[in-house]
């Protein structure tokens, strides 16, 4: 097999940081910040800005650029815009040259090994950033242009299949929320007149976790691991968000995650704190960290945990709980067990809670199947990318 030649990114594309002062920005211009780009590169929607609205200079980009999020590069916020606009200076516009296919370069930069490499080349402990100079020096494998286009089309197929699975998962989550509102109304105003109870009166305990120093990798299936905060941040349980427990650390089985658990993040940023996640299924040997609580309901409510989960993640109800999270200036908000116990929640008849919980369990079972298929597609995509960029196609 002939080795594929590689060139620095700067030889095949331009790091195109054309700055635009606030007073030069025209009203109606599309603006993208890092908050408008998901991990993996999906653009959530641009913000339309007025002239003078933004207080600092921004970079210009076009529909021909690739947008590369340099802040916390492990998030892989690498996007392909189909419109012109301006972006935060934490985003680097890359303009591919005539010798490289735009989507080929996108897939190369977004593959797991390059995201890891970018993260290893970043600087800054709390907010790591990748410098434009480091990005420009990335070595890009460069087969002939027609071969690049062929590779991009193959990777497009797996990307599309993954996107469809993610959309299906999103639709099932929306179904859970709409069914909740149909059955129980708005819990923040209690427009159905349900009984109300303190959260503390619904629980036997609020269990804390443990956060030992862990290895910088995921635990293998037969190893003990500790969940990361990201395992609940999106208000669903993600067992892949964990780190391996060192061999010399003694595990604590009392705080092992189990099916049926309800987990709750006690500390995070203002927007992300107080996330709740229901564990409908999980692998063994994962421990709860000290930033996550486990709610243990009273025995008569054991079948109602899915209802309680959806109640806690209802956006209006969650904002009420988030308002109770405090902390010193400059620190992340944190909510105490004492404040959580005083939170008032609607309490429809237990029979209705159980009915809804059964609906949740059915939908979660379908989501677990979709998630397993998505993980298979992710593995396939990673394998295809590895082969493509090492010249094995």
GIJOBEL-V341691 format. One record per residue. RES is the residue in three letters. PHI is phi as a letter, one per 30 degrees, with the letter a starting at -180 (999 if undefined). Layout:
# GIJOBEL-V341691
res/phi
RES/PHI
RES/PHI
This chain:
# GIJOBEL-V341691
res/phi
UNK/999
UNK/d
UNK/d
UNK/d
UNK/d
UNK/b
UNK/b
UNK/d
UNK/e
UNK/d
UNK/d
UNK/b
UNK/a
UNK/c
UNK/d
UNK/c
UNK/c
UNK/d
UNK/d
UNK/b
UNK/d
UNK/e
UNK/d
UNK/c
UNK/d
UNK/d
UNK/d
UNK/j
UNK/d
UNK/d
UNK/c
UNK/c
UNK/c
UNK/d
UNK/d
UNK/c
UNK/b
UNK/d
UNK/e
UNK/j
UNK/j
UNK/d
UNK/d
UNK/d
UNK/k
UNK/d
UNK/c
UNK/d
UNK/c
UNK/c
UNK/d
UNK/i
UNK/d
UNK/d
UNK/c
UNK/b
UNK/d
UNK/b
UNK/c
UNK/d
UNK/b
UNK/b
UNK/d
UNK/c
UNK/d
UNK/c
UNK/c
UNK/c
UNK/d
UNK/d
UNK/d
UNK/h
UNK/d
UNK/d
UNK/d
UNK/h
UNK/d
UNK/b
UNK/b
UNK/c
UNK/d
UNK/c
UNK/b
UNK/c
UNK/l
UNK/b
UNK/b
UNK/e
UNK/d
UNK/d
UNK/c
UNK/c
UNK/d
UNK/c
UNK/c
UNK/d
UNK/d
UNK/d
UNK/c
UNK/b
UNK/d
UNK/e
UNK/d
UNK/d
UNK/d
UNK/e
UNK/d
UNK/d
UNK/d
UNK/c
UNK/d
UNK/e
UNK/d
UNK/d
UNK/d
UNK/d
UNK/d
UNK/e
UNK/d
UNK/d
UNK/c
UNK/d
UNK/b
UNK/j
UNK/d
UNK/d
UNK/b
UNK/d
UNK/b
UNK/c
UNK/d
UNK/e
UNK/d
UNK/d
UNK/e
UNK/d
UNK/d
UNK/e
UNK/d
UNK/c
UNK/d
UNK/b
UNK/d
UNK/e
UNK/e
UNK/d
UNK/d
UNK/e
UNK/d
UNK/d
UNK/d
UNK/d
UNK/d
UNK/d
UNK/d
UNK/e
UNK/d
UNK/d
UNK/d
UNK/d
UNK/d
UNK/d
UNK/d
UNK/d
UNK/d
UNK/d
UNK/d
UNK/d
UNK/d
UNK/d
UNK/d
UNK/d
UNK/d
UNK/d
UNK/d
UNK/e
UNK/d
UNK/d
UNK/d
UNK/e
UNK/d
UNK/d
UNK/d
UNK/b
UNK/i
UNK/d
UNK/d
UNK/d
UNK/c
UNK/h
UNK/d
UNK/c
UNK/i
UNK/d
UNK/d
UNK/b
UNK/b
UNK/d
UNK/e
UNK/d
UNK/d
UNK/c
UNK/c
UNK/d
UNK/a
UNK/c
UNK/d
UNK/c
UNK/c
UNK/b
UNK/b
UNK/d
UNK/d
UNK/c
UNK/d
UNK/d
UNK/a
UNK/d
UNK/d
UNK/d
UNK/e
UNK/c
UNK/c
UNK/d
UNK/b
UNK/b
UNK/d
UNK/c
UNK/e
UNK/d
UNK/d
UNK/b
UNK/e
UNK/d
UNK/i
UNK/b
UNK/d
UNK/b
UNK/d
UNK/d
UNK/d
UNK/a
UNK/b
UNK/d
UNK/d
UNK/e
UNK/d
UNK/d
UNK/c
UNK/d
UNK/d
UNK/c
UNK/e
UNK/d
UNK/c
UNK/d
UNK/d
UNK/b
UNK/e
UNK/j
UNK/d
UNK/c
UNK/c
UNK/b
UNK/d
UNK/d
UNK/b
UNK/a
UNK/d
UNK/e
UNK/d
UNK/c
UNK/d
UNK/i
UNK/d
UNK/b
UNK/b
UNK/c
UNK/c
UNK/d
UNK/a
UNK/a
UNK/d
UNK/d
UNK/i
UNK/c
UNK/c
UNK/d
UNK/d
UNK/d
UNK/d
UNK/b
UNK/c
UNK/c
UNK/d
UNK/c
UNK/d
UNK/e
UNK/e
UNK/d
UNK/c
UNK/e
UNK/d
UNK/c
UNK/e
UNK/e
UNK/d
UNK/d
UNK/e
UNK/d
UNK/d
UNK/d
UNK/c
UNK/e
UNK/e
UNK/d
UNK/d
UNK/d
UNK/d
UNK/d
UNK/d
UNK/d
UNK/d
UNK/d
UNK/d
UNK/b
UNK/l
UNK/d
UNK/e
UNK/i
UNK/c
UNK/d
UNK/e
UNK/b
UNK/c
UNK/d
UNK/d
UNK/d
UNK/d
UNK/d
UNK/d
UNK/d
UNK/d
UNK/c
UNK/b
UNK/d
UNK/b
UNK/d
UNK/e
UNK/e
UNK/d
UNK/d
UNK/d
UNK/d
UNK/e
UNK/d
UNK/d
UNK/d
UNK/d
UNK/e
UNK/d
UNK/d
UNK/d
UNK/d
UNK/d
UNK/d
UNK/d
UNK/d
UNK/d
UNK/d
UNK/d
UNK/d
UNK/d
UNK/d
UNK/d
UNK/d
UNK/d
UNK/d
UNK/d
UNK/d
UNK/d
UNK/d
UNK/d
UNK/d
UNK/d
UNK/e
UNK/d
UNK/d
UNK/d
UNK/c
UNK/i
UNK/c
UNK/d
